[in-house]
Amino acid sequence: MLGVKEDASLTALKVRNLCFGFAARPLFTDWNADFPAGLSLILGGEGVGKTSLLRLLAGECAPQSGTVTYQGPGAGVQDLLGCELVFWRDPRTPWRDVTPQGWMDGQRAQYPAWCDSAWRRHVSGFGLEPHLHKSMHQLSTGSQRKVLLAAALASGAPLTLLDEPEAALDRPSIAYLRAALVEAVSDPRRPARAVIVAHYDTLGSLPWRHIVELKE
């Protein structure tokens, strides 16, 4: 079941008649949603399909039927999201043998709106300076997630998707993340962004412009 709270504004991502699921359990049936620029929340507990929905929105997997269309800042209407438009990485995906600095260099090359000063600011905010030249395999789960979040925020990608961003973070990093999320969508010097977060709660009641609640 789905509950939706909306704030009408520029639609960045349009979902129409989405169907997706597994043999024993359909997750979405003829599901529709409009995600605006700004912060959006996919709210729900474990096993309700939050990560599957993010993968569908990112174009990482295809719906069984229906469409996901990007029509926000950065490009004309597109049915397939280009890699320069969307930032998405499942935080559970194993890391290859790379340092945070080395991985960041690849992200910088991928995203035209990448901001080096934002990367440095987020590295400092998450306390990552001592870890930039270590292998990702040497880092704790929390530090690996901080690297991912710092890159997501610095990418400038017009569509940015984050799955359970507070998982494994310490309290200071959670506070920093919440402030950085608000900053990412409210900086008047940079193009509008749609940042879609999947989480089990409202992250301290951030100023969400759109909330979708997934229920079993």
Secondary structure by P-SEA (a helix, b strand, c coil): cbbbbbbbccccbbbccccccccccccccbbbbbbcccbbbbcccccccaaaaaaaaaccccccccbbbbcccccccccccccccbbbbccccccccccaaaaaaaaaaacccccaaaaaaaaaaaccccccccccccccaaaaaaaaaaaaaaccccbbbbccccccccaaaaaaaaaaaaaaaccccccbbbbbbbcccccccccccbbbbbcc
